[in-house]
Amino acid sequence: MTRRQRRLTVIGGSLAVLAVAAALVLNAMRDSIVFFSTPKMVAEKHIPPGKRFRLGGLVQPGSLVHGDNLKVTFEVGDGSAALPVSYQGILPDLFREGQGVVAEGALDASGVFKADTVLAKHDEKYMPKDVADALKKQGLWKEEYGAGSKDSNTAAARAAQSGQGAMR
């Protein structure tokens, strides 16, 4: 084998090992890349009981029930489906019916989401682009959802154009 053939063999082998490593990492992260699943996505994916994931949506009005020892049950919905949630602990201050929420936990055998962490949405004007697109697609989008971010983006663009937003 010549020196050139050995060099090409080493380079080819290194690229193959790198490709396998990248494929393994991407495969392991495939389900973790999504920040949360909506109740409709949970039903479509048929997530098995015991598998941890994040559930996101709105706390359904009239579904919040406080029990003993800080036990709380409520339903999280996304406009087309709802999933019952059970949680034991102190809820965030911003948690209320009709408010956005992300809960982390797993489904039990009866189909109830057992949450061990509950996060309340902090600002009703902010909405991730994929959530806004989903609401528009379902016909649930309201124009006031985008009003706050549009005004702040316009002000930021004007400041940048006049040189006020740039550091010199």
N, C-alpha and C positions, 0 to 999 in steps of 0.2 A: 504494500500500500504506500502510495506517495504521501508526501507531507500535505498536499492540497486535499487529497481524499480523506485523510484523517481529520483535518480541520473541518471539512464539510460534514463529516460524520458526527463530530462533537457538537457542531452548531445545530444540526438537525435533531440530534438527541435532546439537546437542551431545549429547543423549541417545543418538542413533543412533551417533555416533562412539564414545561410551563403551561402548555395548553390543557393538559390533564388537570393540573392544579387549579387553573382558572375555572374549568368546568365543574370541578368538585365544589369550589367555593360558591359559585353562582347557583348550583343545584341546592346547596344547603340553605342559601338565603332566599330561595324562590318565594316561600310563603311569608317570610319575615319582612319583606320589602314594603308591603302594604301597612300603613300606619294603623288602620283599624278596618274591621269588616262591618258592614251594615246588616241588620236582621235579614234583608232579602238575600245578601251574599251568603250568609250563614246557611239559609235554607237551600240555596242553589249548590253550595259546595258539599253539603252533607257532612259537616265537620263532626267527627266522632266524639263521644263523651270522653272527658279527661284531657283532651288536647287544648293547651293554653293558646289564647289569642285575645286580641282587643276588639271590643264591641263598641261601635259608635252610632249615635243617633240622637233623637229627641226624647226626653222623658214624657211619656204620654199623660195628658191631663186626666186626673181622676184615678190614676193607677198607684199613686204613692201611699204605702201603708207602713206606719211605724209600729214595731213590735217591742217586746221586752229585750233588755240587754243590748240596746243599740242595733237591733235587727231591723232591717228595712227591706221591703220588696217594692218593686216598681216595674214598669214595662218600658223598654226602649224601642222606638219605632222609627221608620225612615219614610213614611208616607205610603208604602205598599205592604209592609210586613211589620210585626211587632214581636219582641222576644221578652219573656219574663226574666227579671233579674233579682237575685237575692244577695244581700250584702250585710255584713255585720261590722260596724265600726262607725267612726265619726265621719259624717258627710261634709264635703266642702261648703263654705259659706254661700257660694253662688249656686248651689244645687237647688233646683226647684222644678216643678212641673212645667213643661213647655220649653225647657232650657236644653241646650246641647250638652251631651255628656259622652265621655269615653270611659269604659270600664274594662279592666283587665282580669281575666280569670279563665274558667273552663265550663263547658256544659256538663250537667250531671245526667244520669240515666233517664230521668223524667223529662229532659229538654229544658230545664231551668238553668240559666247562666249564673253560676256561683262566682261572684266577683270578690276579689281580694283587694282591689284598688279601684277607686272611683274618682275621676277628674271631671270638674265642671268647666264648661266653656267660659272663658273670661270676658269676651267682648262679642256682643251680638252683631257688630258690623264686620268683623273679620270672618272670612270663609275661604277655605282652600279652594283652588281652582277646580279640582275634580268634583268636589261637593257641589259647587255652584253649577257646574255643567250638568251634574245629575239632576239637580232641582229644575233647571231649565228644560231638560229632556222630559221630565215628568210633568211639566206644566205648573210646578209649585213655586217658581221663582217670583219674587216681588222686587220691584225696582228699588225700594229703599234699602235692600241688602247691599247694593253696590255703591250707594251714595257716599258713604263716609270714606271709603278707600279711593274713590275716583277724585274727590276733592283734595285729599292729601297728596295723591300722586300728581295732580295738576300743580299744586303749590310747590312740590319738590322739583318738578320739571322747570318751572319759572325761576326758582332760586338757582338751579344749576346753570340755566342759560345766562343769567345776569352775573354769574361768577360768585354769588353769595354762598352757594352750596359746595364750592370746590376749595380745597386747601391749596395754598400757594407756597 
